Amino acid sequence: MSDAPYRPLTSRRRLLVLLLAVVTAVGVILILLDPPGGVQRVRRFPSACGASATSDCVGGMSSVLAPAERPGASAPSSPAAASGPPIGR
C-alpha cells in the first residue's frame, strides 16, 4: 500500500461535485413529474351497451377465431362430457 498523504478536494472540485449532484437530482425529479410520451390523458370508462352496440362498451361482442374440427376427431368418451353449458350464449 502506498503511503501517499490524504489530499482533500479542492474548492473547485467540491463545487463541481455539488453542481453535478444538484443537476442530477433536478433531472430525476423532472423525469418523474413529466414522464416521456406527453400528457397522460384521463381514461374514459366505457358505458353500457345499447341495443345494437357491439364495441366500445361493457358487454360488447368480440370476434373469436377457432380452428376447424379435424375430420378424424373422436367423440367424447361419455355423454356427460359432451353435455355442458353452451359456450358463448
LINHU-V114412 format. One record per pair of residues at least 6 apart in sequence whose ideal C-beta (glycine too) atoms are under 8 Angstrom apart, sorted by the first residue. I is the first residue (numbers start at 0). J is the second residue. Records with the same first field share a line. If there is no record, write none. Layout:
# LINHU-V114412
I->J / J
This chain:
# LINHU-V114412
8->16
45->55 / 56 / 57
46->56 / 57
47->56 / 57 / 58
48->56 / 57 / 58 / 59
49->56
52->59
53->59 / 60
54->60
63->87
74->81
75->81
